[in-house]
Amino acid sequence: MDPIAARSDRRQTSIPASPAEVFAAISDPARVARWWGPAGFSNTIHVFEFEPGGRWELTMHGPDGANYPNESRFTRIQADRLFEIEHLNGHHFVLTLELQASEAGTQVSWCQTFDNVAHYEALAPFVAQANQENLERLAAEVLRVTQSS
């Protein structure tokens, strides 16, 4: 099997909020619908069973009007620390978000791992941009709520 580092997109960002505040945006389906996906996408969440083994089904709506059905399974969840899914349809991958308290708030580590290097490399330019936009949208959602409190 190919080394994980060779088949993964890794990103980090700092969000000026507590891990609990970041986790709240990850664990609430109404909030996830606002930030999930690249810029310009919106979401309809059909199923969100937020527990290990639970299903997550959504339709992502692209800015071009195309619909993208998605099916995932929550694999690991640790309140205020970790969120992990296995994406089951289309491109198979595991996505892990880790939250670490820092002086500036929360360090978010994002790792999307594909089954092999060839699959990852075929998608790498899109994945890099999409994942960065996803993190930016997560940060905006967290700040939207924390700054209005």
C-alpha positions as CSV (number, residue, x, y, z in Angstrom):
1,M,0.0,0.0,0.0
2,D,1.2,3.5,-0.8
3,P,2.4,5.6,2.2
4,I,-0.4,7.8,3.6
5,A,1.6,11.0,3.1
6,A,1.8,10.3,-0.7
7,R,-2.0,9.9,-1.1
8,S,-3.3,12.6,1.2
9,D,-4.1,16.3,1.1
10,R,-3.1,17.9,4.4
11,R,-4.0,21.4,5.5
12,Q,-4.1,23.4,8.7
13,T,-5.7,26.6,9.8
14,S,-6.1,28.5,13.0
15,I,-9.6,29.7,14.0
16,P,-9.8,32.3,16.8
17,A,-12.4,30.2,18.8
18,S,-12.4,27.4,21.3
19,P,-12.3,23.8,20.2
20,A,-15.9,23.4,21.5
21,E,-17.0,26.3,19.3
22,V,-15.4,24.8,16.2
23,F,-16.8,21.4,17.1
24,A,-20.3,22.9,17.4
25,A,-20.0,23.9,13.7
26,I,-18.9,20.4,12.7
27,S,-21.6,18.5,14.7
28,D,-24.7,20.6,13.9
29,P,-26.2,19.6,10.5
30,A,-27.8,23.0,9.9
31,R,-24.4,24.6,10.4
32,V,-22.6,22.0,8.3
33,A,-25.0,22.7,5.5
34,R,-23.7,26.3,5.4
35,W,-20.0,25.6,5.3
36,W,-19.4,22.2,3.8
37,G,-17.8,22.1,0.3
38,P,-15.9,24.4,-1.9
39,A,-16.8,28.1,-2.4
40,G,-20.1,28.5,-4.2
41,F,-21.6,25.2,-3.1
42,S,-24.7,24.7,-1.0
43,N,-26.0,21.6,0.6
44,T,-29.1,19.7,1.4
45,I,-28.5,17.2,4.3
46,H,-30.8,14.2,4.2
47,V,-29.4,12.1,7.0
48,F,-26.9,13.1,9.7
49,E,-26.4,10.4,12.3
50,F,-23.5,12.0,14.2
51,E,-22.1,9.0,16.0
52,P,-19.5,6.4,15.0
53,G,-21.0,4.1,12.4
54,G,-23.7,6.7,11.7
55,R,-24.7,7.6,8.1
56,W,-24.3,11.0,6.5
57,E,-26.2,11.6,3.3
58,L,-26.3,14.9,1.5
59,T,-26.6,16.5,-1.9
60,M,-24.1,19.2,-2.7
61,H,-25.4,21.8,-5.2
62,G,-22.7,23.2,-7.4
63,P,-22.6,26.9,-8.5
64,D,-23.3,25.6,-12.0
65,G,-26.6,24.0,-10.8
66,A,-25.3,20.5,-10.9
67,N,-26.2,18.2,-8.0
68,Y,-23.7,15.8,-6.3
69,P,-25.2,13.1,-4.1
70,N,-22.8,12.1,-1.3
71,E,-22.8,9.2,1.1
72,S,-20.4,8.9,4.0
73,R,-20.1,7.1,7.3
74,F,-18.9,8.7,10.5
75,T,-16.0,6.5,11.7
76,R,-14.5,8.4,14.7
77,I,-15.9,11.2,16.8
78,Q,-14.4,12.7,19.9
79,A,-16.2,15.8,21.2
80,D,-14.1,19.0,20.7
81,R,-11.2,17.0,19.4
82,L,-11.8,14.8,16.3
83,F,-14.2,14.2,13.4
84,E,-13.6,11.5,10.8
85,I,-15.7,10.2,7.9
86,E,-15.3,7.5,5.3
87,H,-16.7,8.8,1.9
88,L,-18.5,5.8,0.4
89,N,-19.8,6.8,-3.1
90,G,-17.8,8.2,-6.0
91,H,-14.3,8.9,-4.9
92,H,-13.4,6.8,-1.9
93,F,-11.5,8.6,0.9
94,V,-11.2,9.1,4.6
95,L,-11.4,12.6,5.9
96,T,-10.1,13.4,9.4
97,L,-10.3,16.8,11.2
98,E,-8.4,17.2,14.4
99,L,-8.9,20.1,16.7
100,Q,-6.1,21.3,19.1
101,A,-6.4,24.2,21.5
102,S,-3.8,26.9,20.9
103,E,-3.1,30.3,22.2
104,A,-4.8,31.8,19.2
105,G,-7.9,29.5,19.6
106,T,-8.0,26.2,17.7
107,Q,-5.6,24.7,15.3
108,V,-7.6,22.6,12.8
109,S,-5.8,19.9,11.0
110,W,-7.5,18.5,7.9
111,C,-6.3,15.2,6.2
112,Q,-8.1,13.7,3.2
113,T,-6.6,10.3,2.4
114,F,-7.4,8.4,-0.8
115,D,-6.9,4.7,-1.5
116,N,-3.8,5.1,-3.6
117,V,-1.4,7.7,-5.0
118,A,-2.8,7.5,-8.6
119,H,-6.3,8.3,-7.4
120,Y,-5.1,11.2,-5.3
121,E,-2.8,12.6,-7.9
122,A,-5.6,12.6,-10.5
123,L,-7.7,14.8,-8.2
124,A,-4.9,16.7,-6.3
125,P,-5.3,20.2,-7.9
126,F,-9.1,20.2,-7.3
127,V,-8.8,18.7,-3.9
128,A,-6.2,21.2,-2.7
129,Q,-8.3,24.2,-3.7
130,A,-11.6,22.7,-2.5
131,N,-10.1,21.7,0.9
132,Q,-8.7,25.2,1.4
133,E,-12.0,26.7,0.6
134,N,-13.8,24.2,2.9
135,L,-11.5,25.3,5.8
136,E,-12.1,29.0,5.0
137,R,-15.9,28.4,5.0
138,L,-15.7,26.5,8.3
139,A,-13.8,29.4,9.9
140,A,-16.3,31.9,8.6
141,E,-19.2,29.8,10.1
142,V,-17.5,29.5,13.4
143,L,-16.8,33.3,13.5
144,R,-20.4,34.1,12.3
145,V,-21.7,32.5,15.5
146,T,-19.0,33.5,18.0
147,Q,-18.9,37.1,16.9
148,S,-22.7,37.5,17.1
149,S,-22.7,36.2,20.7
